[in-house]
Amino acid sequence: MDKTKIAVIGLGGIAQLVHLPNLSKLENVRISAVAELNKNRLTTIADKFNVADRFTDYEEMLAKAECDAVIVATPTSSHKEISIACLNAKKHVLVEKPLARSFDEAKQIAAVAKKNKKNLMVGMNLRFRPDSMILKSLINSGEIGEPFYIKCGWIRRQSSEGKWFTKKEEAGGGVIIDLGILLLDLSLWLIDYPEIETISTQCYYQNSKQVEDSSMSFIRCKNSSLIVMETSWSFAVEKDSFYLSVIGTKGNASLNPIRILKKLENNFIDLSPSQNENSLNLFKKSYMNELRAFISCVRGVSPLISSGVEAVSRMKLVDAMYRSALKKMEVKV
């Protein structure tokens, strides 16, 4: 079987810990090239994963290296420029979240993907967790009735210690861009993307001056369903906390650990699995499942999941969150 040739641009933590190790485990994939500005890092990581074609200039890589698709794992400020260059070079692209710093930038990238008829996928890995996929299946089958309320949150330290990560101009935002956008994507995917009517968001800047380190959002949908979301890098907690609960007309279900309660007359029946997988393993599997989905799409075997078009819609809502926080009022989407 021919191997899909994948290039990786940006050799920071997510590439070193997730993408390159996972790519090296896939039998139908070859890591054909890597690009990284830091020469020492480039040499060390390329040697570690036995990648011969290595470049400090991604444009040179696109011109010289053989690849079917590219994974963009660089700081957010460079996503637009690099993604557009890859798409114009006729490569399929997987971009780490967020797709861009703003709704406007995201629209521009998606437009180039459409023009060149190339797949643009964005790394929304939470929907690829095995427990998330089980929960989605349960909701689709009507086990908890019609979902009308989601309560979710993620409290942990920030995902990167890089200086760019807390600079508004470079990152596009703070904990909303880092964690909130993933929770938002997961919530909307679980309940089949209801149209959003209004958003009310409150942000706090306790430990950072330019970007929010805590945020709470109240998201009203036109079908009367509601999403309440909290994210923080700065809450004083003993350990990281990730949770999501979906309340339906006939029961409820939650993640981390996965629990399912179904209402039968006046009683609730516990349909939860007898064993729950370790949370760390679920996150690890989410990234591998995401990568397999991308490769399968590149090979023409399965349709595109977590598309650039969907990411543009998420960025529109993120922009509304920041607008609400700035105005200190509920805003219409």
C-alpha positions as CSV (number, residue, x, y, z in Angstrom):
1,M,0.0,0.0,0.0
2,D,1.3,3.4,-0.9
3,K,2.2,5.6,2.1
4,T,0.7,9.0,2.5
5,K,3.5,11.5,2.7
6,I,3.0,14.0,5.6
7,A,5.1,17.1,6.3
8,V,5.1,18.9,9.7
9,I,5.7,22.7,10.1
10,G,6.6,23.8,13.6
11,L,8.4,21.4,16.0
12,G,7.2,22.7,19.3
13,G,5.5,20.7,22.1
14,I,2.4,19.5,20.2
15,A,4.5,18.2,17.3
16,Q,7.1,16.5,19.5
17,L,4.6,15.0,22.0
18,V,1.7,14.2,19.7
19,H,1.9,14.5,16.0
20,L,5.4,13.0,15.2
21,P,5.1,10.1,17.6
22,N,1.6,9.2,16.3
23,L,2.6,9.6,12.7
24,S,5.5,7.3,13.2
25,K,3.1,4.6,14.5
26,L,0.9,4.6,11.4
27,E,1.9,2.0,8.8
28,N,0.3,3.9,5.9
29,V,2.2,7.1,6.6
30,R,5.7,8.4,6.0
31,I,6.9,11.6,7.7
32,S,8.4,13.1,4.5
33,A,9.7,16.5,5.8
34,V,9.8,18.8,8.7
35,A,10.3,22.6,9.0
36,E,11.4,24.6,12.0
37,L,13.0,28.0,12.5
38,N,15.1,26.9,15.4
39,K,18.1,25.0,13.9
40,N,19.1,23.1,17.0
41,R,15.5,21.9,17.5
42,L,15.2,21.1,13.9
43,T,18.3,18.9,13.9
44,T,17.4,17.2,17.2
45,I,13.8,16.3,16.4
46,A,14.5,15.4,12.7
47,D,17.2,13.0,13.9
48,K,15.0,11.5,16.6
49,F,12.2,10.7,14.1
50,N,14.6,9.8,11.2
51,V,13.4,12.6,8.9
52,A,15.9,13.3,6.1
53,D,14.3,16.3,4.5
54,R,14.5,19.2,7.0
55,F,14.1,22.9,6.4
56,T,14.3,26.2,8.3
57,D,12.1,27.8,5.7
58,Y,8.7,26.2,5.2
59,E,8.4,27.8,1.7
60,E,11.5,26.0,0.6
61,M,10.0,22.8,2.1
62,L,6.9,23.3,0.0
63,A,8.9,23.8,-3.1
64,K,11.4,20.9,-2.7
65,A,9.9,18.2,-0.5
66,E,7.4,15.5,-1.5
67,C,4.3,15.6,0.6
68,D,0.6,15.0,0.1
69,A,-0.5,16.9,3.2
70,V,0.9,19.2,5.9
71,I,0.3,19.6,9.6
72,V,0.7,23.2,10.8
73,A,1.8,23.2,14.4
74,T,3.2,26.7,14.7
75,P,2.1,29.7,16.9
76,T,-1.4,31.0,16.0
77,S,-0.1,34.3,14.5
78,S,1.5,32.3,11.6
79,H,-1.5,30.0,10.9
80,K,-3.0,32.2,8.2
81,E,0.2,32.8,6.3
82,I,1.5,29.2,6.4
83,S,-1.9,27.5,5.9
84,I,-2.6,29.6,2.8
85,A,0.8,28.9,1.4
86,C,0.3,25.1,1.9
87,L,-3.1,25.2,0.3
88,N,-1.8,27.2,-2.7
89,A,0.9,24.6,-3.0
90,K,-2.0,22.1,-3.5
91,K,-1.5,20.3,-0.2
92,H,-4.2,19.1,2.2
93,V,-3.8,20.8,5.6
94,L,-4.4,19.9,9.2
95,V,-4.0,23.1,11.4
96,E,-3.8,22.9,15.2
97,K,-6.6,24.9,16.9
98,P,-7.4,27.6,16.7
99,L,-7.5,27.9,12.9
100,A,-6.7,31.6,13.2
101,R,-6.6,34.6,15.6
102,S,-9.9,36.0,14.4
103,F,-13.1,35.2,12.4
104,D,-11.8,37.3,9.5
105,E,-8.5,35.4,9.3
106,A,-10.3,32.1,9.5
107,K,-12.6,33.1,6.6
108,Q,-9.6,33.9,4.4
109,I,-8.0,30.5,5.0
110,A,-11.2,28.6,4.4
111,A,-11.8,30.5,1.1
112,V,-8.3,29.5,-0.2
113,A,-9.0,25.8,0.7
114,K,-12.3,26.0,-1.3
115,K,-10.6,27.7,-4.2
116,N,-7.9,25.0,-4.4
117,K,-10.3,22.2,-3.7
118,K,-8.1,20.9,-0.8
119,N,-9.1,19.5,2.6
120,L,-8.7,21.9,5.5
121,M,-9.1,20.2,8.9
122,V,-8.7,21.9,12.3
123,G,-7.5,20.0,15.4
124,M,-10.6,19.8,17.6
125,N,-9.4,16.7,19.3
126,L,-12.1,16.5,22.1
127,R,-14.7,15.2,19.7
128,F,-12.3,12.3,18.9
129,R,-12.1,11.1,22.5
130,P,-13.6,7.6,22.6
131,D,-16.0,8.6,25.4
132,S,-17.1,11.6,23.5
133,M,-17.9,9.4,20.5
134,I,-19.9,7.1,22.8
135,L,-21.8,10.0,24.2
136,K,-22.6,11.4,20.7
137,S,-23.9,8.0,19.7
138,L,-26.2,7.8,22.7
139,I,-27.6,11.3,22.1
140,N,-28.2,10.5,18.4
141,S,-30.1,7.3,19.3
142,G,-32.4,9.3,21.6
143,E,-31.3,7.5,24.9
144,I,-31.6,10.7,26.9
145,G,-34.3,12.3,24.8
146,E,-33.9,15.8,23.4
147,P,-30.8,17.5,24.8
148,F,-31.6,21.1,26.0
149,Y,-28.8,22.0,28.5
150,I,-25.0,21.5,28.5
151,K,-22.8,22.5,31.4
152,C,-19.1,22.2,30.7
153,G,-15.8,23.5,32.0
154,W,-12.0,23.1,31.8
155,I,-9.7,24.4,34.5
156,R,-6.0,23.7,34.0
157,R,-2.7,25.5,33.5
158,Q,-2.2,27.2,30.2
159,S,-1.2,24.9,27.3
160,S,2.0,26.7,26.4
161,E,4.7,28.6,28.3
162,G,5.8,30.4,25.2
163,K,5.8,34.2,25.5
164,W,3.6,34.6,22.4
165,F,0.8,32.6,24.2
166,T,-0.2,35.5,26.4
167,K,0.1,38.3,23.9
168,K,-3.2,39.3,22.3
169,E,-1.6,40.3,19.0
170,E,0.1,36.9,18.6
171,A,-2.4,34.4,20.2
172,G,-5.7,36.2,19.4
173,G,-6.9,35.7,22.9
174,G,-6.4,33.7,26.1
175,V,-8.2,30.8,27.8
176,I,-11.2,31.1,25.4
177,I,-8.9,30.5,22.4
178,D,-6.9,27.9,24.3
179,L,-9.6,25.8,26.0
180,G,-13.0,27.4,25.4
181,I,-13.0,26.9,21.6
182,L,-12.5,23.1,22.2
183,L,-15.4,22.9,24.7
184,L,-17.6,25.0,22.4
185,D,-16.8,22.7,19.4
186,L,-17.5,19.6,21.4
187,S,-20.8,20.9,22.8
188,L,-22.2,22.0,19.5
189,W,-21.1,18.8,17.8
190,L,-22.8,16.7,20.4
191,I,-26.2,18.5,19.9
192,D,-26.0,18.8,16.1
193,Y,-25.1,22.5,15.8
194,P,-28.2,24.4,16.8
195,E,-28.2,28.0,15.6
196,I,-26.9,30.4,18.3
197,E,-29.0,33.4,19.2
198,T,-27.1,35.3,21.9
199,I,-23.9,35.0,23.9
200,S,-23.0,36.6,27.3
201,T,-19.4,36.3,28.4
202,Q,-17.5,37.6,31.4
203,C,-13.6,37.5,31.3
204,Y,-11.0,38.0,34.1
205,Y,-7.4,39.1,33.8
206,Q,-6.0,38.0,37.2
207,N,-2.5,36.8,36.1
208,S,-2.2,38.2,32.6
209,K,-2.5,41.7,31.3
210,Q,-3.3,41.2,27.6
211,V,-5.4,38.1,27.5
212,E,-8.1,36.6,29.7
213,D,-7.1,33.8,32.1
214,S,-10.6,33.0,33.2
215,S,-13.9,33.2,31.3
216,M,-17.6,32.2,31.8
217,S,-20.1,32.1,28.9
218,F,-23.9,31.8,28.7
219,I,-24.8,30.7,25.2
220,R,-28.5,30.7,24.1
221,C,-29.6,28.7,21.1
222,K,-32.6,29.5,18.9
223,N,-34.2,26.2,19.7
224,S,-34.1,27.2,23.5
225,S,-31.2,24.9,24.3
226,L,-28.5,26.4,26.5
227,I,-24.7,26.0,26.9
228,V,-23.0,27.2,30.0
229,M,-19.2,27.1,29.9
230,E,-16.3,28.0,32.2
231,T,-12.6,27.9,31.5
232,S,-9.6,29.0,33.5
233,W,-5.9,29.0,33.8
234,S,-5.9,30.7,37.2
235,F,-8.5,29.0,39.4
236,A,-6.9,27.6,42.6
237,V,-7.6,23.9,42.2
238,E,-5.7,20.8,43.4
239,K,-5.7,19.2,40.0
240,D,-6.9,19.8,36.4
241,S,-10.6,19.6,35.9
242,F,-12.4,18.8,32.7
243,Y,-16.2,18.1,32.7
244,L,-19.2,18.1,30.4
245,S,-22.8,17.2,31.2
246,V,-25.7,17.0,28.7
247,I,-29.2,17.2,30.2
248,G,-32.0,15.7,28.0
249,T,-35.8,15.3,28.3
250,K,-35.4,11.6,29.2
251,G,-32.1,11.5,31.1
252,N,-28.6,12.9,31.2
253,A,-25.1,12.0,30.4
254,S,-21.6,13.3,31.3
255,L,-18.0,12.8,30.5
256,N,-14.9,12.3,32.6
257,P,-16.0,9.8,33.8
258,I,-18.7,8.9,31.4
259,R,-22.1,8.5,33.1
260,I,-25.5,7.8,31.6
261,L,-28.8,8.0,33.5
262,K,-32.0,7.3,31.6
263,K,-35.4,8.2,32.9
264,L,-38.0,5.4,32.9
265,E,-41.3,6.6,34.4
266,N,-40.3,8.0,37.8
267,N,-37.0,6.2,38.1
268,F,-33.5,6.7,36.6
269,I,-31.7,3.7,35.2
270,D,-27.9,3.8,35.3
271,L,-26.5,2.8,31.8
272,S,-22.9,3.8,32.7
273,P,-20.1,1.5,31.6
274,S,-18.8,-0.7,34.4
275,Q,-15.3,0.5,33.8
276,N,-14.0,3.9,32.8
277,E,-10.8,4.5,31.0
278,N,-8.0,6.7,32.4
279,S,-8.5,10.4,31.4
280,L,-4.9,10.7,30.1
281,N,-5.4,7.7,27.8
282,L,-8.6,9.2,26.4
283,F,-6.7,12.4,25.5
284,K,-3.9,10.4,23.9
285,K,-6.4,8.3,21.9
286,S,-8.2,11.5,20.8
287,Y,-5.1,12.8,19.0
288,M,-4.5,9.5,17.3
289,N,-8.1,9.2,16.2
290,E,-8.0,12.8,14.9
291,L,-4.9,12.0,12.9
292,R,-6.3,8.8,11.5
293,A,-9.4,10.7,10.4
294,F,-7.2,13.3,8.6
295,I,-5.1,10.6,6.8
296,S,-8.3,8.7,5.8
297,C,-9.7,11.9,4.3
298,V,-6.4,12.7,2.5
299,R,-6.5,9.2,1.0
300,G,-10.1,9.7,-0.1
301,V,-11.5,6.9,2.1
302,S,-13.7,9.0,4.3
303,P,-15.2,12.5,4.4
304,L,-13.6,15.5,6.0
305,I,-14.3,15.9,9.8
306,S,-13.8,19.1,11.8
307,S,-13.5,21.2,8.6
308,G,-12.2,24.7,8.1
309,V,-15.8,25.8,7.4
310,E,-16.9,24.5,10.8
311,A,-13.9,26.3,12.4
312,V,-14.9,29.5,10.8
313,S,-18.3,29.2,12.5
314,R,-16.6,28.5,15.8
315,M,-14.4,31.6,15.4
316,K,-17.6,33.7,14.7
317,L,-18.9,32.7,18.1
318,V,-15.5,33.3,19.8
319,D,-15.5,36.8,18.3
320,A,-19.0,37.3,19.8
321,M,-17.7,36.1,23.2
322,Y,-15.0,38.8,23.2
323,R,-17.4,41.4,22.0
324,S,-19.8,40.6,24.8
325,A,-17.0,40.7,27.4
326,L,-15.8,44.0,26.1
327,K,-19.2,45.6,26.1
328,K,-20.2,43.9,29.4
329,M,-23.5,42.8,27.9
330,E,-25.3,40.0,26.1
331,V,-24.8,40.2,22.3
332,K,-26.6,38.8,19.3
333,V,-24.7,36.5,17.0
